[in-house]
């Protein structure tokens, strides 16, 4: 399934992101997934159901979502290939483009780095609050820096490498099924009630879908430079299991080791402190490490381009 349209989709995303004008006019394809997820939850996540029945309802909802997203993407790819022939790679690249988020992730990360470089903590808190779920109103400089770096590392997997991996493996159906699964995990894959049992299937399927991409993301981060790479490998192997997620700990620990900083640690959600363990054993994160993390991210994305390009050429 390795074809030029994966590189084309990467190029479109890097050049354009998902333009604000386009978002205002037509939204984003994941919005359709969100509507399916919401409709299923309203209908099937009933409080009078037993634990088992709610879990089965969550499984059914995921089947509906996967069939809808995969079936639609399969029909689109089949139609494009039938109609466009040898030029199918170009419209397929456009069809895959919205599933990637290289540019938008960096565009959301950059205001945090810019505010920290100007020592504007209030602006930095506001900017980082747009990309993380934790309470940001009382974060100090190190707290804002950690939040931004953690988000960038984890999103490198969710927003770039995982969709790219499934695009290369299963084509258009693969990338859009992944985006549907990842959207479901974001919306219903929570350990708290009333979603604990209903969202169980969504969370577990997302864990499975990210298993290989998370490790690839960590490897790319470690390869994204020479200085600090050895510490990146060391901390990645030692600390990846300290994260609550079986996957997010891989790129986050690689980034922590590469930058020689501590990430994670106690954080506050909705006024309640969550005593997360530390990842990494280095210095406190600051504006300089936030800047360096952005450079690592860009180099890791470039490495992903080369990897896909080389694999496409070889195949």
N, C-alpha and C positions, 0 to 999 in steps of 0.2 A: 504493500500500500504506500511505500515511500515514493512520492511523485513530486514534481516541481510545485504543485499547488500549496504544499506546506511551507516552502520558502516564500512563495508569493504572499501567503497569509501573514507570515512573520514580517515581511517587508511593509505590507499595508498597515499592520498594527503599529510598527515602529515609526512609520511616517505620519500616521494620522491619529492613532489612538481610536477612541470612539468620540467623534466631534460633538461638542455641546449642542450645536444646532441640530444635528441628526437625532441626538437624544431627546431634545425638546419636541421635535416633529414626530418621531416614530417610537421613541423609547428605546429599549434594548430587548433582544430576544429572550433574555432570562426573565423578563417581566411576564411572558406567557407561562413560563414554568411556575413562577410565583402564584399566578392565578389558579393554575391546576392544583398546586399544593394547598392553597387556601380553601378551595372548593372541597377537596377531599377531607381536609381537616374539619371543616364545618360540619360535614355530613357524617364522618366516621369516628371522630375523636370524642366519643360521648362518655361522660363521667359515670353513667350507670353501667357501662360495660366492665366486665372483669379484666384483670391484668392481661390474661392470655388473649382475650378477644380484642383488646386495644392493640396488642402487639400484632396480631393477625391483620387488623385493619390497617396498621402502618405498613405492613408488607404489601397488602393489596394496593395501597396508595402509591408505593414505590413502583409496583408493576405497571400501574396505569401511567405513571410519569415516564418510566423508561420506554414503554411501548409507544407512547405518544411522541416523545422526542426522537427516539431511534427510528420509528416508522416514518415520520415526516422527513428526517434527514436522509434516510435511505431513498425515499421517493424523489427528493430533490437531486441527490447525487446521480441516481439512475437516469433521471430526465436530462440532466446536464450532459452526461456522457453520451446519451443517445442522440442529442441534438447538436452538440458542439464538436464531437469527434476529437481530433487531435488537439483542438484548442480548449478542451474542457477544463484544463488546469487553471485557466484564467477566471472563469466564473466560479469554479470551485474554491479558488483562493478568496474571492469576495464572500462566498458563503461561509467560509471558515473564519475569516478575519474577526468578526465580533466576539468569537470565543476566546481570543487571546487578549492579554491585558498588560503587555510589557510597558507600553507608553503610559497608560492611565495609572498604573501603579507608581511609576516614577513621578508622574505629574502630581500625584497626591502626596508623595514623600518629600518632594523638593521644597514646598513651603515650610515644612517643619525644619529642614536643614537651614533654610534661609533665615528663618526667625531666630534659631539658636545661634547662628553666626553673628547676628546683630544684637545678641543678648536680650532679645525681646521675649521674655518667658511667657507673657500673657498670650501673645500671638502664637507662640509655639504650642501652648496648651490647646488653643482653639484649633490649630491645624492638625495636631495629632489626634484630637477628639473626633475628627472626621474619618479616621482610619482604624481606630481601636474601640473595643467595647467597654474598657475599664473606665472608672472615674478619673477624669483628667484635671479637674478644677484645682486640686491642691498639689499636683505633681511638681517636684523640683526639677532642676535642669537635668540631673541624672535620670530621674523617672521618665521625663519626656523623651530623652535620648534612648533609653531602653525600650520604651513602647514603640518608637518609630523603627528601631532596628529589628525588633522582634516581628513587627508587622511586615516589614519588607522581606525578611528571610522566609517567613511562613507563606506569604503571598507569592513569593517567587515560585514555590511549588504549586499552590492552588491556581494561580493566575497565569502562569507561563509554562512551566515544565509539564505539569499533569495534563492540561489540555493539548499541549504539543505532542506529548507521548501518545495519547489516545488517538489523536489525529493521524499520526504516522502509522499506528498499529491497525486501526479500524476505519480510517477515513472519516468522512463527514458524520456518519452515525456515531462513531466512537467519540468524537470531540463534543457533540451536542448531548449525547447521553451523559458524558462526564459532567458537563455544565449543569444539566438537570439534577444530577445526584448531588453535586456540590451546593447547588441552591437549596435543595431539600435539607441538607445537613445544616446550612446556615439558619434556615427558618424553623425547622422542627426537631433537629437533632440535639436537643438540650436534655441534660440530666435532671432538670427540675420538672415538677408537675406544673401544668397538666400534660406535658409533652414527654415525660420520662419513658413511658411505655409505648406510646403511639409513635414517637420519633426514634425508637430504638433501631428499627430496620434502616432508616435513612442514615443514621450515624455509623452503623456497622458497614453498610455498603460503601459509604464515603471513605471509611478507613481502608477498605479493601482496594478501592479505586486509586487511592493515593500511596499505597504501599511501595510500589516500585518508583514512581515519580519522586517521592520524598527523598529516597536514598540517592537517586540521580541528582536531585537538586543539591544535596549536601556535597556530593562529589564535585559538581561543577563549581560550587562556592570554594571548595578547597583548592581547586585547580585554577581559580581565577587570578592567581598571582603567585609569586615565589616567596616573598617575605611574609612570614606568618603562616604559610601553608602547613608546615609541620605541626604547629600548635593547633591548627584547625582540625587536622586528622586526629590528634591526640584527644582533644576535648570532645570531638564528635563521637568517637568510640566510647569514651567514658561517660558522657553526660546525656546522650540522646534519650535515654530511658527516664530522665528526670522530669520530662514534660508529661502532662496529663494525657496528651494525644500520643498515640503510638507512632505518628508520622511527623508532626510538627517539630518534635525535638531534634530530628536529624538536621534540617537546614539551620535551625536556630543555634544548635550547639556548634555546628561548623562555623557559623558567622561569629559566635562568641569567641571561639578559639582563634580564628583568623585575626580578629580585632584585638584580642587579649583583653576582653572586658567581661564583666558579669552581666548576664541577662536574667530575665524572669524575677524570681524573688517575690516577696509579699506584695500583692496588689489589691486594690479596692474595687468591688463591683456593687453598684447600687448601695453604697454606704457600708458594705460588709467586707471586711478584710479576708482575703483568701491567702493562706500561708503556703505559697508555691515555693518549691526548692529553687536554689540558685543554679544557673547553668553557666559554667565557666568559672574561672578563679582569678581573673585579671583585675584591672582597674575599674573605676566607675566610668560609665559611658558619658560622653560629652559631645559638644558640637563638632569637634574634630573627628571623633569616631563615627558620628552620623554621616559626615561628609565622606569618610573613607568607605563606609558601608554602601553608599550610593555608587561609588566607583567599582566596588566588588560586584554589585548587582549588574552594572552595565557590562563588565567583562564576562560575567557568567552568562548573560544573555548572548553575547557574541560567541562564546564557546558553544552554546546550544545551536546557534546558527551554523557554525562550522560542522558540528556533529551531524546535524540533519542534512546539510549539503553533501558531506562526504558519504553518508549512508545512501542518499539518493543517487549519487554518481556511481557508487559501487553496485547498487542493485540494478 
